[in-house]
């Protein structure tokens, strides 16, 4: 899935629906860490596997692909944060059920979140849809190629793995979509010349969770 490197760009893939996406998300309030999206009118049809964007995830996951989490990031001169190297490990679920391998549990924006086992995380794909340009001066996402193949990475091992795997910068124009293997190590620096840089990030899965756990979805 996404090969040895773990990431791929689909240039201008979201351009036909960019204006519509910008309108749907125009009034979304985004805190420093981003906004977790749920039941946003008009958003789901664009993101499911039959829509223009969800079809990109289905290339990698197959016909059972569905969006299971969506977040909106809005970096600007007023919110010009730094994101350290890490893996995305948590997902929103409908309710807490204690299942082996899942945890710890947290509550974010009123939604129950749980850290996933590596095997579940490895079977996911993340899309980042760029609503604005993110050139090298405006804090594009950085990823460490191949790190998605290493399973769950301990915090004290991250620096050495990034040094070994290297760093790739994922610059983008508005309308571009970057696809990532969800476990890939990634980071973002503060923008050198900050301008508005909105990114809609959507996690996709094609498998049900075990023992009654259910994805919350979007």
N, C-alpha and C positions, 0 to 999 in steps of 0.2 A: 504494500500500500504506500503510494507516493515514493516508492523506490528507496535507493540508498540514502539519498539526501534528506528526504522527509518534507519537502516543500515544493510548491509549483505555483507559477503565476498565470492567471488567465486575463490577459490584457483586454481592457474595455468590455469584459464580459457582462458587467452590470450597467453599462452605459445606457441601454434602452430603457431601464427602469430607474435610473439614477434620480431624475427629478421627482418621480413618484415616491421613492424612498426618502428623499430629503424632506418632502412635504409631510409624510407620515410621521417622521421623527422630529419635526421642527420644534414641537413644544415639549419634548421630553427633557425633564430636568436631570442633569448629570452631575453627580457629586465627584469629588476628586478621584475616587477609585472606579468610577464608571457606574452606569445604571443597569440593573438587571431588568430585562423586559419581559412582561407577561401580559397577554391578552391585549396587545396594542392593535386597535382597529386597522384592518387592511394589511397588516404585516405578514400574517401567516401564509396567505396564498403566494406571496413572492418567495417564501423561503422553503415551502414544502417541495418534495421531489418532482412535482409536476411543474413547478415554477422555474423561471430562468436561472435563479441562483441555486435552488436545491438540486437541480439537475446536475450541477457541477459536483456536488458531494456524492450523488448517485453514481457518477463515473467510477468512484473509488470504493463505494460501499454496496452498490447493487440496488435492486428494486424495492427493498424494504427500508431504504434510507428515510429518516425523519429528523427534523430539528428537535433537539432536546434542551437547548439553553441558548439564550440570546442576550448579549450585552452591548451597550453603546458607550464608547469612549469618546471624550471631547477634550482633546488637549489644545491649549491656547496659551496666550501670554499670561492670563490670570490663573491657569491651572497647568503649569509646565512641569509636571512631575517626572521623577526618575523611577524606572521599573527595573529592579535587580533581576539577575538570572534565576529562573525558576521553571518548574513544570506546572501546567494547569492540571490539578488532580481532583477537584471537587465539582459536583454536579447537583442541580436541584432535583429533588424527588417529591412525590405527592405527599408522603408521610414517612415518619421514621419506623423502620422495622429492623431489628437487630439481626443482621445476617453476617455470617463469618466472612472476614476479609474486607468488609465495608466499615469505614470510620477513620478518624473521628467525625463527629457530627457537629454542625454549626447552624445557626439561624442568621440569614442574611436577607435584608429587605423583606422580612416576614416570610421568607421561603426556607424550607428545610433543605440543607445541603449536606452532602456526605462525600468523603474522600473515597475514590474508587480503587478497587484492586487493579494492579498493572495490566492484567489480561483484558479487563473491560475497557480500560483507557486506551489500550493499544488497538482496539477495534473501532476507534472513533476517528473522525476527521473534523477539523476546525476550518471554517472559512472566515476570512476577514475582508469585508466589503468596504472599499474606501469611498467615503462621501466627499472627501477633499483630497488635494494633493498631499503626498508625504515624501518630499524629496530629502536629500541627505542633510539639509539644514533644518528640516522640520520633523526630526525624530522618527524616522521609519523604524519598524520593528526589526530587531536583530535576532537571528536564530543561529544555533550551533548545528551544522549539518551532520546528520547521522546519529545525533544524540537520542533520537526517538527509539532507537533499536536497543537501548541499554536498560530498559525497564525502569523501575522506580529508583531515582538517583538521590542518595543521601546528601543533605545540605553541605556537609563538609567535603564532598567529592565534586561539587559543581564546578568550582574554579579550575580544577585540574582537567576535567572533561572538556570544558570550553577551550582550554588551552590546546588540548590534544585534537579536538574536532575542528577547531577554528570558528570563525564568525562570518556570517553572510548577512548583508544588509538588504532589506526587502522594500526598496523604494517603490512608490506607486503614484499613479495619477488617479484623479477622481474617476470612478467607474471600473478601476481594476479590482480583481479579486485574487487574493492569495489563499491557497489551500495548504494546510499543514497537517501532518500527523500530530494528533492532539498531544502526545507526550513530549514533543520536542522542546528542548531548552530554549527559552527566549527571553529577551530583555528589551528595554527601550531607554535611551538617554533623554535628557532634557533637550528641547529644541534649541539650536544655536540662534536661529532667527524665527522665533515662534509666531506661527499663524494658526488659524483654526485648522484642526486636523481631526475630523470625526471618522470613526471606524465602527462599523457594525460587525460584531464578532458572533458567529453562530457555531455551536457544537452540534455535530450530527452523529447518530448511531443507527445501526440496523438490527440490533438485537434487543430482546426484552431483558430486563433485569431479573435476577433469580428470587425465588421464595417470596413472591408477592410485592417486592419493591417495584415501584413504577416511576419512570421518568416524569417529571412535572411537565416538561414540554414548554411551548411558547404560547 
